[in-house]
Amino acid sequence: MEILSLQNDCSLINVDDLVAEPYASVISYPKADNSNLDDILAEIKTLGVESIIFEGPTRIGGLEVLGKGCVGIVVKAVLNDRIMALKVRRADANRPSMKAEAKFLRIANSVGVGPILESYSKNCMLMELVPGQNLKEWLSKLHRKETAPLLRSIVRDILDQCRRLDDRGIDHGELSNASKHVIVVDRPIIIDFESASTKRRPRNVTSCAQYLFLGGSTSNRVARILRILPEEQIIKVLRQYGSSAQDGPSFAELLRRLKLTKKNE
């Protein structure tokens, strides 16, 4: 959790000032619409947000934001001197509200997965700010075999979180390309549940394992550092896990065969 420490920072904008450009076109993306903007600003105030901080790696017009997706724009928000992440539904999003995503995040939180949900409304979702690097960026900085214990711990943690989601009956939906859906701080945090569903069979473990171990520059780096099994053997192991009960013992066996267990396990 970040504590607000900015003083006279031009990126810190009071909620009442968001009615003006260039802020209005970001909050009511992709274009400022007075009716939509009024609704969103009213909801932001109801959630207790006092101001927005336009900082982050993504640019919309001349403003910086934390992220831009098909469903929403994510910005930093100030709530009682805490800096949070605020996701605002795009006006052209293919869903009527943020409520389903908030529901899935709350379920994920119940098993210790995802950024902590603070509150939500029809168009907004306020949650814990995760200030780390996305998984692809974090992995790109690992090269030497000395980093193997750290990488093994992070990968094991990611897969364990995926198992908990599987057990809870939630399929994240986008972990086959986990590069931007896992943030690494001191530990990995799975984010962005906008494509999640309880109507599909959960395949979080196998989807994420395929991203980590099979094909592409990311899996090549993981394989080089961890010295794991050849790809054909990994495919066999994942297929066997997928056809198993996918319970605690079968997951433990999966970790063992992927050489991800701790030395004393």
VOBA-1610 file (N, C-alpha, C; in pm, whole numbers, padded with zeros to 5 digits, always signed):
BEGIN
Met+00084-00120+00000Met+00000+00000+00000Met+00087+00124+00000Glu+00059+00219-00091Glu+00133+00344-00096Glu+00062+00450-00014Ile+00142+00530+00057Ile+00089+00642+00133Ile+00117+00770+00053Leu+00019+00857+00041Leu+00034+00979-00036Leu+00144+01066+00022Ser+00239+01105-00061Ser+00348+01191-00014Ser+00375+01304-00113Leu+00287+01320-00213Leu+00308+01424-00312Leu+00273+01560-00254Gln+00348+01660-00293Gln+00321+01796-00251Gln+00328+01887-00373Asn+00217+01956-00400Asn+00211+02047-00514Asn+00246+01978-00645Asp+00208+01855-00660Asp+00237+01781-00782Asp+00127+01809-00885Cys+00169+01849-01006Cys+00071+01887-01108Cys-00008+01769-01158Ser+00036+01645-01127Ser-00037+01527-01172Ser-00151+01492-01077Leu-00160+01557-00962Leu-00263+01532-00863Leu-00381+01625-00889Ile-00493+01566-00933Ile-00609+01645-00975Ile-00729+01612-00888Asn-00789+01716-00830Asn-00909+01699-00749Asn-01022+01645-00836Val-01106+01560-00777Val-01216+01498-00852Val-01304+01604-00918Asp-01331+01715-00850Asp-01417+01819-00907Asp-01359+01881-01033Asp-01226+01872-01050Asp-01162+01932-01166Asp-01155+01838-01286Leu-01204+01715-01270Leu-01199+01618-01378Leu-01301+01647-01488Val-01389+01743-01465Val-01488+01779-01568Val-01422+01851-01685Ala-01302+01904-01664Ala-01232+01979-01768Ala-01140+01888-01848Glu-01108+01930-01969Glu-01010+01859-02049Glu-00869+01896-02002Pro-00771+01807-02018Pro-00779+01679-02090Pro-00830+01562-02005Tyr-00866+01590-01879Tyr-00902+01482-01787Tyr-01035+01415-01823Ala-01130+01494-01869Ala-01264+01440-01896Ala-01261+01328-01999Ser-01177+01341-02102Ser-01172+01240-02207Ser-01104+01111-02163Val-01030+01117-02053Val-00971+00996-01996Val-01070+00927-01903Ile-01135+01004-01818Ile-01230+00948-01722Ile-01354+00895-01794Ser-01394+00961-01903Ser-01507+00915-01983Ser-01456+00867-02119Tyr-01360+00779-02117Tyr-01294+00732-02239Tyr-01390+00650-02326Pro-01385+00661-02459Pro-01284+00728-02541Pro-01310+00875-02571Lys-01424+00929-02530Lys-01447+01072-02548Lys-01537+01122-02436Ala-01521+01249-02406Ala-01599+01308-02298Ala-01745+01317-02339Asp-01831+01257-02257Asp-01975+01265-02276Asp-02032+01316-02145Asn-02100+01428-02150Asn-02140+01494-02025Asn-02222+01404-01934Ser-02319+01332-01992Ser-02404+01245-01910Ser-02323+01133-01847Asn-02241+01066-01928Asn-02157+00957-01878Asn-02056+01008-01777Leu-01995+01122-01808Leu-01895+01180-01719Leu-01956+01215-01584Asp-02074+01275-01585Asp-02141+01311-01458Asp-02167+01187-01373Asp-02212+01079-01436Asp-02239+00954-01363Asp-02111+00900-01300Ile-02005+00898-01378Ile-01878+00842-01329Ile-01821+00926-01215Leu-01823+01057-01230Leu-01770+01143-01124Leu-01851+01129-00996Ala-01982+01113-01009Ala-02066+01093-00890Ala-02028+00962-00822Glu-02003+00858-00900Glu-01965+00729-00842Glu-01827+00736-00776Ile-01734+00805-00840Ile-01600+00820-00784Ile-01608+00887-00646Lys-01690+00990-00636Lys-01707+01059-00507Lys-01772+00968-00404Thr-01869+00889-00450Thr-01937+00797-00358Thr-01840+00694-00302Leu-01742+00653-00382Leu-01641+00558-00337Leu-01542+00622-00240Gly-01550+00754-00225Gly-01463+00823-00129Gly-01335+00877-00188Val-01319+00864-00320Val-01197+00912-00384Val-01195+01064-00383Glu-01080+01120-00344Glu-01067+01265-00333Glu-00999+01327-00453Ser-00905+01255-00512Ser-00831+01307-00626Ser-00771+01193-00706Ile-00727+01227-00827Ile-00667+01131-00919Ile-00525+01175-00947Ile-00433+01078-00954Ile-00294+01106-00989Ile-00267+01050-01128Phe-00236+01137-01222Phe-00210+01092-01358Phe-00061+01060-01375Glu-00029+00939-01335Glu+00107+00884-01347Glu+00096+00739-01392Gly+00195+00694-01469Gly+00196+00554-01509Gly+00265+00532-01642Pro+00276+00408-01683Pro+00351+00373-01804Pro+00275+00389-01935Thr+00145+00417-01927Thr+00062+00428-02048Thr+00015+00571-02066Arg+00014+00617-02189Arg-00029+00754-02217Arg-00160+00755-02294Ile-00250+00843-02253Ile-00373+00871-02328Ile-00373+01020-02352Gly-00357+01059-02478Gly-00339+01200-02507Gly-00211+01247-02441Gly-00220+01349-02360Gly-00101+01398-02291Gly-00092+01354-02147Leu-00179+01259-02105Leu-00183+01217-01966Leu-00130+01075-01948Glu-00068+01051-01833Glu-00018+00918-01800Glu-00119+00846-01711Val-00140+00718-01740Val-00230+00634-01661Val-00161+00501-01633Leu-00217+00424-01541Leu-00158+00295-01506Leu-00180+00192-01616Gly-00294+00200-01684Gly-00321+00101-01787Gly-00447+00134-01867Lys-00453+00078-01987Lys-00571+00093-02073Lys-00602-00042-02133Gly-00724-00091-02107Gly-00765-00220-02161Gly-00893-00208-02240Cys-00946-00321-02282Cys-01069-00321-02360Cys-01190-00282-02277Val-01180-00302-02146Val-01293-00274-02058Val-01278-00142-01984Gly-01157-00110-01939Gly-01144+00008-01855Gly-01010+00077-01860Ile-01007+00194-01804Ile-00886+00274-01785Ile-00851+00269-01637Val-00725+00243-01606Val-00682+00233-01466Val-00593+00352-01432Val-00629+00421-01325Val-00553+00538-01279Val-00524+00525-01130Lys-00431+00605-01082Lys-00407+00613-00939Lys-00512+00704-00876Ala-00562+00664-00761Ala-00664+00743-00691Ala-00626+00759-00545Val-00662+00871-00487Val-00630+00900-00347Val-00754+00881-00262Leu-00741+00798-00160Leu-00849+00771-00065Leu-00791+00776+00075Asn-00828+00877+00151Asn-00778+00891+00289Asn-00627+00880+00297Asp-00559+00954+00211Asp-00412+00958+00206Asp-00348+00827+00161Arg-00428+00733+00114Arg-00375+00610+00054Arg-00386+00620-00097Ile-00285+00570-00167Ile-00291+00567-00313Ile-00342+00430-00356Met-00454+00430-00426Met-00520+00309-00471Met-00519+00303-00623Ala-00568+00192-00676Ala-00590+00179-00820Ala-00740+00189-00846Leu-00778+00276-00938Leu-00918+00294-00974Leu-00936+00253-01119Lys-01021+00155-01143Lys-01052+00112-01280Lys-01188+00170-01318Val-01191+00246-01426Val-01312+00311-01473Val-01356+00247-01604Arg-01479+00203-01609Arg-01529+00136-01729Arg-01532+00232-01847Arg-01480+00183-01960Arg-01487+00260-02083Arg-01631+00272-02132Ala-01664+00384-02192Ala-01799+00404-02244Ala-01832+00305-02355Asp-01729+00257-02425Asp-01751+00162-02535Asp-01720+00017-02496Ala-01713-00011-02365Ala-01685-00146-02318Ala-01798-00242-02357Asn-01761-00369-02374Asn-01861-00469-02417Asn-01934-00532-02300Arg-01946-00459-02190Arg-02023-00505-02074Arg-02086-00385-02005Pro-02200-00406-01942Pro-02277-00293-01889Pro-02227-00235-01758Ser-02141-00307-01687Ser-02095-00256-01558Ser-01968-00328-01516Met-01911-00283-01404Met-01791-00345-01346Met-01826-00448-01239Lys-01953-00471-01217Lys-01995-00552-01103Lys-01951-00698-01113Ala-01954-00756-01233Ala-01912-00896-01247Ala-01764-00911-01217Glu-01681-00820-01271Glu-01537-00827-01243Glu-01509-00811-01095Ala-01580-00718-01031Ala-01562-00697-00887Ala-01600-00823-00809Lys-01706-00890-00853Lys-01749-01013-00786Lys-01640-01120-00795Phe-01580-01136-00914Phe-01475-01236-00931Phe-01351-01201-00851Leu-01316-01073-00846Leu-01200-01032-00767Leu-01225-01058-00619Arg-01345-01033-00572Arg-01376-01058-00431Arg-01364-01207-00399Ile-01410-01292-00489Ile-01395-01437-00468Ile-01248-01474-00467Ala-01170-01418-00559Ala-01026-01444-00563Ala-00961-01399-00433Asn-00999-01281-00383Asn-00947-01232-00256Asn-00974-01329-00142Ser-01086-01401-00149Ser-01123-01493-00041Ser-01027-01610-00030Val-00948-01635-00136Val-00848-01741-00131Val-00707-01682-00143Gly-00694-01553-00110Gly-00564-01489-00106Gly-00503-01458-00239Val-00586-01434-00339Val-00538-01406-00475Val-00588-01268-00519Gly-00504-01196-00592Gly-00543-01070-00653Gly-00524-00950-00564Pro-00524-00829-00622Pro-00520-00707-00542Pro-00648-00696-00459Ile-00637-00644-00339Ile-00752-00639-00248Ile-00855-00539-00299Leu-00978-00586-00315Leu-01087-00500-00358Leu-01132-00412-00242Glu-01135-00282-00265Glu-01181-00187-00163Glu-01332-00166-00174Ser-01378-00127-00293Ser-01521-00102-00316Ser-01544-00091-00466Tyr-01671-00089-00505Tyr-01702-00078-00648Tyr-01840-00018-00667Ser-01866+00023-00791Ser-01996+00076-00830Ser-02024+00026-00971Lys-02124+00082-01037Lys-02156+00036-01171Lys-02039+00055-01267Asn-01975+00169-01262Asn-01872+00203-01360Asn-01729+00204-01305Cys-01712+00182-01177Cys-01581+00197-01115Cys-01548+00082-01020Met-01419+00055-01009Met-01373-00046-00915Met-01246+00007-00848Leu-01249+00017-00717Leu-01138+00070-00640Leu-01068-00044-00567Met-00937-00054-00586Met-00865-00168-00530Met-00723-00130-00492Glu-00658-00224-00428Glu-00518-00208-00388Glu-00431-00177-00509Leu-00340-00083-00494Leu-00243-00054-00599Leu-00126-00151-00588Val-00095-00217-00699Val+00017-00312-00703Val+00130-00246-00782Pro+00236-00199-00714Pro+00335-00114-00778Pro+00455-00185-00840Gly+00447-00315-00864Gly+00563-00388-00916Gly+00575-00386-01067Gln+00649-00483-01120Gln+00669-00498-01264Gln+00581-00612-01315Asn+00537-00600-01443Asn+00464-00715-01495Asn+00560-00832-01513Leu+00506-00951-01521Leu+00587-01073-01518Leu+00690-01077-01629Lys+00652-01034-01748Lys+00746-01037-01860Lys+00866-00946-01834Glu+00841-00825-01783Glu+00950-00732-01751Glu+01039-00790-01643Trp+00977-00847-01540Trp+01054-00903-01427Trp+01142-01018-01475Leu+01085-01105-01557Leu+01162-01220-01606Leu+01276-01177-01697Ser+01256-01069-01771Ser+01359-01025-01867Ser+01488-00983-01797Lys+01481-00954-01668Lys+01598-00910-01595Lys+01671-01024-01524Leu+01616-01146-01537Leu+01681-01263-01478Leu+01760-01336-01586His+01888-01358-01559His+01972-01423-01661His+02060-01534-01604Arg+02107-01516-01483Arg+02206-01610-01430Arg+02140-01722-01350Lys+02211-01832-01343Lys+02158-01947-01270Lys+02148-01919-01120Glu+02221-01815-01071Glu+02214-01780-00930Glu+02074-01731-00892Thr+01996-01690-00991Thr+01860-01642-00964Thr+01760-01756-00961Ala+01805-01880-00983Ala+01714-01994-00990Ala+01628-02011-00865Pro+01682-02002-00742Pro+01595-02019-00624Pro+01483-01915-00618Leu+01513-01790-00652Leu+01411-01686-00651Leu+01306-01714-00759Leu+01351-01746-00880Leu+01257-01774-00989Leu+01171-01895-00956Arg+01231-01999-00900Arg+01155-02119-00865Arg+01047-02085-00762Ser+01080-02000-00665Ser+00983-01961-00563Ser+00868-01882-00624Ile+00899-01788-00715Ile+00796-01705-00778Ile+00705-01791-00865Val+00764-01880-00945Val+00684-01966-01033Val+00594-02058-00951Arg+00649-02114-00844Arg+00570-02202-00758Arg+00453-02125-00696Asp+00478-02002-00653Asp+00373-01919-00594Asp+00264-01887-00696Ile+00304-01852-00819Ile+00206-01824-00924Ile+00117-01945-00948Leu+00177-02061-00962Leu+00099-02181-00989Leu+00010-02218-00871Asp+00058-02192-00750Asp-00026-02221-00633Asp-00147-02129-00629Gln-00128-02001-00665Gln-00243-01910-00674Gln-00340-01957-00782Cys-00287-02004-00893Cys-00372-02057-01000Cys-00451-02177-00950Arg-00387-02263-00870Arg-00457-02380-00815Arg-00571-02338-00724Arg-00547-02233-00643Arg-00653-02186-00554Arg-00772-02131-00633Leu-00744-02063-00744Leu-00852-02016-00830Leu-00926-02135-00891Asp-00851-02235-00935Asp-00914-02356-00990Asp-01006-02420-00886Asp-00955-02433-00763Asp-01034-02494-00656Asp-01160-02414-00628Arg-01152-02283-00647Arg-01268-02195-00619Arg-01365-02189-00737Gly-01325-02251-00849Gly-01415-02258-00964Gly-01411-02139-01056Ile-01306-02056-01045Ile-01293-01937-01131Ile-01186-01962-01237Asp-01221-01942-01361Asp-01122-01943-01469Asp-01088-01798-01502His-00963-01760-01485His-00920-01622-01508His-00943-01581-01652Gly-00910-01669-01744Gly-00939-01645-01884Gly-00826-01589-01967Glu-00721-01535-01904Glu-00614-01473-01982Glu-00474-01513-01936Leu-00463-01622-01862Leu-00333-01661-01809Leu-00249-01742-01907Ser-00306-01776-02022Ser-00223-01839-02125Ser-00125-01737-02183Asn-00151-01609-02157Asn-00055-01501-02187Asn-00046-01416-02061Ala+00024-01469-01963Ala+00025-01409-01830Ala+00117-01288-01818Ser+00181-01248-01926Ser+00283-01143-01919Ser+00234-01016-01852Lys+00111-00974-01881Lys+00059-00850-01825Lys-00046-00874-01717His-00068-00999-01682His-00172-01031-01584His-00115-01082-01452Val+00017-01080-01442Val+00084-01112-01316Val+00184-01001-01288Ile+00173-00938-01172Ile+00266-00834-01130Ile+00354-00891-01019Val+00484-00866-01028Val+00577-00915-00926Val+00625-00798-00841Val+00595-00804-00714Val+00645-00707-00618Val+00747-00786-00535Asp+00719-00812-00409Asp+00799-00909-00334Asp+00752-01051-00367Arg+00629-01060-00412Arg+00569-01186-00453Arg+00479-01158-00573Pro+00439-01260-00646Pro+00353-01238-00761Pro+00208-01213-00720Ile+00141-01126-00794Ile-00001-01098-00772Ile-00072-01105-00906Ile-00172-01191-00916Ile-00251-01203-01037Ile-00354-01091-01040Ile-00361-01020-01153Ile-00451-00906-01164Ile-00547-00925-01281Asp-00640-00831-01293Asp-00725-00818-01412Asp-00817-00938-01433Phe-00928-00936-01364Phe-01025-01045-01371Phe-01144-01011-01462Glu-01121-00922-01560Glu-01232-00878-01644Glu-01282-00987-01738Ser-01199-01089-01767Ser-01242-01199-01854Ser-01274-01326-01774Ala-01277-01314-01642Ala-01298-01431-01557Ala-01440-01486-01572Ser-01455-01615-01538Ser-01586-01679-01548Ser-01591-01799-01455Thr-01710-01827-01408Thr-01734-01951-01333Thr-01811-02051-01419Lys-01836-02016-01543Lys-01912-02102-01634Lys-01822-02191-01717Arg-01694-02158-01723Arg-01596-02243-01792Arg-01526-02334-01691Arg-01475-02446-01739Arg-01393-02529-01652Arg-01263-02456-01622Pro-01228-02435-01496Pro-01105-02362-01462Pro-00981-02435-01512Arg-00896-02361-01582Arg-00771-02417-01633Arg-00654-02322-01605Asn-00659-02260-01491Asn-00557-02160-01459Asn-00418-02219-01447Val-00406-02333-01379Val-00274-02395-01362Val-00214-02433-01496Thr-00289-02505-01576Thr-00234-02552-01704Thr-00211-02436-01801Ser-00300-02337-01801Ser-00283-02222-01890Ser-00156-02144-01856Cys-00137-02117-01727Cys-00021-02040-01685Cys+00108-02121-01701Ala+00102-02250-01674Ala+00219-02335-01691Ala+00263-02339-01837Gln+00167-02340-01929Gln+00201-02338-02071Gln+00274-02209-02106Tyr+00227-02096-02051Tyr+00295-01969-02076Tyr+00438-01973-02022Leu+00455-02026-01902Leu+00585-02025-01836Leu+00686-02123-01895Phe+00636-02236-01948Phe+00727-02344-01984Phe+00729-02385-02131Leu+00632-02339-02209Leu+00621-02391-02347Leu+00623-02279-02450Gly+00733-02267-02522Gly+00740-02176-02635Gly+00758-02031-02599Gly+00829-01956-02683Gly+00844-01813-02663Gly+00967-01777-02581Ser+01001-01648-02585Ser+01121-01601-02516Ser+01111-01615-02364Thr+00990-01597-02311Thr+00973-01610-02165Thr+01004-01750-02119Ser+00944-01850-02183Ser+00966-01988-02141Ser+01110-02031-02166Asn+01173-01977-02270Asn+01314-02010-02294Asn+01402-01961-02179Arg+01372-01842-02130Arg+01450-01788-02018Arg+01424-01870-01891Val+01298-01904-01866Val+01265-01986-01749Val+01336-02120-01757Ala+01332-02182-01875Ala+01395-02314-01893Ala+01546-02306-01873Arg+01607-02199-01923Arg+01751-02185-01913Arg+01796-02168-01767Ile+01722-02091-01691Ile+01761-02065-01552Ile+01730-02185-01462Leu+01612-02245-01481Leu+01570-02354-01392Leu+01617-02491-01439Arg+01660-02497-01563Arg+01705-02626-01620Arg+01598-02733-01603Ile+01481-02701-01651Ile+01367-02791-01636Ile+01363-02894-01747Leu+01256-02972-01750Leu+01240-03081-01845Leu+01231-03031-01988Pro+01263-03118-02086Pro+01239-03083-02226Pro+01090-03060-02250Glu+01058-02983-02354Glu+00919-02943-02378Glu+00825-03063-02392Glu+00869-03166-02463Glu+00779-03281-02484Glu+00742-03349-02352Gln+00835-03349-02257Gln+00805-03407-02127Gln+00713-03317-02045Ile+00730-03184-02059Ile+00642-03090-01990Ile+00499-03105-02041Ile+00485-03118-02172Ile+00352-03138-02231Ile+00286-03263-02174Lys+00364-03368-02162Lys+00312-03494-02107Lys+00269-03476-01961Val+00352-03408-01883Val+00321-03386-01742Val+00193-03302-01726Leu+00179-03197-01807Leu+00061-03111-01798Leu-00065-03185-01842Arg-00053-03270-01943Arg-00169-03349-01987Arg-00212-03446-01877Gln-00115-03505-01812Gln-00148-03598-01704Gln-00215-03524-01588Tyr-00166-03404-01558Tyr-00229-03324-01452Tyr-00370-03284-01493Gly-00388-03244-01619Gly-00519-03201-01666Gly-00623-03312-01661Ser-00579-03436-01676Ser-00672-03548-01673Ser-00686-03610-01534Ser-00615-03552-01436Ser-00619-03603-01299Ser-00730-03534-01221Ala-00736-03564-01093Ala-00835-03500-01006Ala-00804-03353-00982Gln-00681-03311-01013Gln-00635-03173-00994Gln-00657-03127-00850Asp-00635-03218-00756Asp-00648-03187-00614Asp-00509-03158-00556Gly-00502-03147-00425Gly-00375-03117-00359Gly-00264-03216-00392Pro-00287-03347-00378Pro-00182-03445-00410Pro-00137-03439-00556Ser-00232-03422-00649Ser-00193-03418-00790Ser-00117-03290-00822Phe-00151-03181-00753Phe-00076-03057-00773Phe+00065-03070-00717Ala+00078-03131-00601Ala+00210-03154-00542Ala+00297-03240-00634Glu+00235-03339-00696Glu+00307-03423-00791Glu+00349-03343-00914Leu+00263-03252-00960Leu+00297-03166-01073Leu+00420-03081-01041Leu+00421-03020-00923Leu+00537-02939-00884Leu+00663-03023-00877Arg+00649-03144-00824Arg+00766-03233-00811Arg+00823-03266-00949Arg+00735-03299-01043Arg+00781-03340-01176Arg+00835-03222-01256Leu+00788-03102-01223Leu+00842-02983-01288Leu+00965-02928-01216Lys+01008-02999-01112Lys+01126-02963-01034Lys+01111-02827-00967Leu+00990-02804-00913Leu+00962-02678-00847Leu+00946-02691-00696Thr+00962-02809-00644Thr+00947-02829-00500Thr+01070-02778-00425Lys+01049-02746-00298Lys+01161-02706-00214Lys+01247-02827-00184Lys+01370-02805-00146Lys+01463-02915-00127Lys+01418-03011-00019Asn+01346-02961+00083Asn+01305-03049+00192Asn+01168-03113+00168Glu+01110-03094+00047Glu+00980-03152+00016Glu+00997-03285-00056
//
